[in-house]
């Protein structure tokens, strides 16, 4: 229901607002430098991926930006156009380069696959009766902005549980391909999700009650997909 140009314009506006409200780490902070280096590497892999999959026309949609907000929140997200935010709370769980690459690849994969666009379109139907984004922004701007932030899991209060099982599984697989293309070890994804599971302390709901795969299922699927991810990464390079 929504054009990429509309979403990219809204993403740029909302990202600038988030940057004003969050306590961003300075450019000189080592954590920012590491996140940006990994982000640039994953972004370069995405460019190669799109070029290899007849998606060159979509490259103009992305103007990458990576920032780190100083808040103890287990979250990271990527808006349309490649606007990425990490929170310091997730960095200890990442435990270094491999974990950051896992999260970065996963979140960027959501944007490349336009999962948020799907959720935003569904939200416009459910909450606004199918009216267009421009009309919703004109008539109910706060509600439309809230829907946008929720659709992309953006902000510090929403946590990482924001996409459907199908979207999460697809982002896991695409993210593996991106991180391998960027030169990172896909086995690190298994370790990251193991640490994330331990972080929850058994508080996660049963899989059938959740919109997301259980950690056990997710780790199993990632482990099984790694050989295919390596094959695809070699093809796209």
C-alpha positions in Angstrom: 0.0 0.0 0.0 2.9 2.3 0.5 5.6 3.4 -1.9 9.3 3.2 -0.9 9.7 6.9 -1.3 7.0 7.6 1.2 8.5 5.2 3.7 12.0 6.4 3.2 10.9 10.0 3.8 9.1 9.0 7.0 12.0 6.9 8.1 14.4 9.9 7.7 12.1 12.1 9.7 11.5 9.6 12.5 15.2 8.6 12.7 16.1 12.2 13.2 13.5 12.5 16.0 14.9 9.3 17.7 18.4 10.7 17.5 17.2 13.9 19.3 15.5 11.9 22.1 18.1 9.2 22.7 21.5 9.6 24.4 23.7 8.8 21.4 27.3 7.7 22.0 29.9 10.1 20.4 31.6 9.2 17.2 34.8 8.7 19.1 33.4 5.9 21.3 35.0 2.5 20.4 31.5 0.8 20.5 30.2 3.2 17.8 33.3 2.7 15.7 32.9 -1.1 15.9 29.1 -1.0 15.1 29.8 1.3 12.1 32.6 -0.8 10.7 30.5 -3.9 10.9 27.5 -2.0 9.5 29.5 -0.7 6.6 30.7 -4.3 5.8 27.2 -5.7 5.9 25.9 -2.8 3.8 28.6 -3.6 1.2 27.5 -7.2 1.2 23.9 -6.1 0.7 25.0 -4.1 -2.4 26.6 -7.1 -3.9 23.5 -9.2 -3.0 21.2 -6.8 -4.8 23.4 -6.5 -7.8 23.5 -10.3 -8.1 19.7 -10.6 -7.8 18.6 -8.0 -10.4 17.8 -5.4 -7.7 20.2 -2.7 -8.7 17.3 -0.2 -8.9 16.7 -0.6 -5.2 20.2 0.4 -4.2 19.2 4.1 -4.5 16.7 3.5 -1.7 19.5 3.1 0.9 21.6 5.8 2.5 23.2 4.0 5.4 23.6 5.4 8.9 24.6 3.6 12.1 24.3 4.9 15.6 24.5 3.6 19.2 22.2 4.8 21.9 23.3 4.6 25.5 20.5 2.7 27.1 20.2 -0.7 28.8 17.8 -2.1 26.3 18.0 -5.4 24.4 17.2 -4.0 21.0 18.5 -2.9 17.6 16.6 -2.0 14.5 16.8 -0.9 10.9 14.3 1.5 9.3 13.8 1.8 5.5 16.7 3.4 3.8 19.2 1.8 6.0 18.8 3.9 9.2 20.1 1.6 12.0 20.2 2.0 15.8 21.9 -0.2 18.3 21.3 0.1 22.1 24.2 -0.5 24.5 22.1 -3.0 26.4 22.4 -5.5 23.6 26.2 -5.2 23.1 27.2 -7.4 26.1 24.9 -10.2 24.6 26.6 -9.7 21.2 29.9 -10.3 23.0 32.0 -8.9 20.2 32.2 -8.7 16.5 30.4 -11.9 15.6 27.4 -11.1 17.7 27.1 -7.6 16.4 27.4 -8.9 12.8 24.6 -11.4 13.6 22.2 -8.7 14.8 23.3 -6.2 12.1 22.7 -8.8 9.4 19.3 -9.8 10.8 18.0 -6.3 11.2 19.2 -5.1 7.8 17.6 -8.2 6.3 14.2 -7.1 7.6 14.7 -3.8 5.7 15.9 -5.4 2.5 13.0 -7.9 2.6 10.6 -5.0 3.3 9.0 -6.8 6.3 8.3 -3.5 8.0 6.5 -2.3 4.8 4.2 -5.3 5.0 3.5 -4.7 8.7 2.9 -1.0 8.0 0.4 -1.8 5.2 -1.4 -4.2 7.5 -1.6 -1.6 10.2 -3.0 1.0 7.8 -5.8 -1.5 7.0 -6.5 -2.5 10.6 -6.2 0.9 12.3 -7.1 3.4 9.5 -9.4 1.4 7.3 -6.9 1.2 4.5 -6.4 5.0 4.0 -3.0 6.0 2.5 0.0 6.9 4.6 -0.2 10.6 3.5 -3.8 10.9 4.6 -3.2 9.1 7.9 -0.3 11.4 8.6 -2.5 14.4 7.9 -5.5 13.3 9.9 -3.9 11.3 12.7 -0.2 12.1 12.7 0.6 10.8 16.2 -1.2 7.5 15.6 0.5 7.1 12.2 3.9 7.8 13.6 3.3 5.3 16.4 2.3 2.7 13.8 5.4 3.3 11.8 7.7 2.9 14.9 5.9 -0.3 15.9 6.1 -1.7 12.4 9.9 -1.5 12.5 10.4 -2.3 16.1 12.0 1.1 16.5 12.4 2.9 19.8 13.8 1.8 23.1 10.6 0.4 24.7 9.5 -2.1 22.1 12.1 -4.8 22.5 13.2 -7.2 19.8 9.9 -9.1 19.5 8.3 -7.3 16.5 8.0 -9.5 13.5 6.1 -12.6 12.7 7.7 -16.1 12.7 8.0 -16.1 9.0 9.7 -12.7 8.9 12.1 -13.6 11.7 13.1 -16.9 10.0 13.6 -15.2 6.7 15.7 -12.4 8.3 17.8 -15.0 10.1 18.6 -16.8 6.8 19.2 -13.6 4.8 21.3 -12.2 7.7 23.5 -15.3 7.7 24.2 -14.8 3.9 25.0 -11.1 4.5 27.4 -11.8 7.4 29.2 -14.5 5.5 29.6 -12.3 2.4 31.0 -9.6 4.7 33.6 -12.0 6.1 32.1 -13.0 9.4 31.7 -16.5 10.9 28.0 -17.7 10.7 28.6 -20.0 13.7 28.7 -16.9 15.8 24.9 -16.5 15.1 24.3 -19.8 17.0 26.3 -18.5 19.9 24.5 -15.2 19.9 21.0 -16.7 20.0 22.2 -19.1 22.7 23.3 -16.1 24.9 20.0 -14.3 24.1 18.1 -17.4 25.2 20.1 -17.5 28.5 19.4 -13.8 28.9 15.7 -14.4 29.0 16.1 -16.7 32.0 13.3 -19.0 30.8 10.8 -16.2 30.6 9.9 -16.7 26.9 6.4 -17.9 26.2 5.8 -21.3 24.6 6.4 -21.1 20.8 2.7 -21.6 19.9 1.8 -18.5 22.0 4.5 -16.4 20.4 4.7 -14.7 17.0 8.4 -15.7 16.9 10.2 -19.0 16.7 11.4 -20.3 20.1 15.2 -20.0 20.7 15.6 -23.7 20.4 13.8 -23.8 17.0 15.7 -20.7 15.8 19.1 -22.1 16.7 18.2 -25.4 15.0 17.1 -23.7 11.8 20.2 -21.5 11.7 22.5 -24.4 12.2 20.8 -26.4 9.4 20.9 -23.4 7.1 24.6 -22.5 7.5 25.8 -24.8 4.6 23.2 -23.3 2.2 24.1 -19.8 3.4 27.7 -20.4 2.6 26.8 -21.7 -0.8 24.7 -18.6 -1.5 27.3 -16.2 -0.2 29.9 -17.7 -2.5 27.5 -17.4 -5.4 26.7 -13.7 -4.7 30.3 -12.6 -4.1 
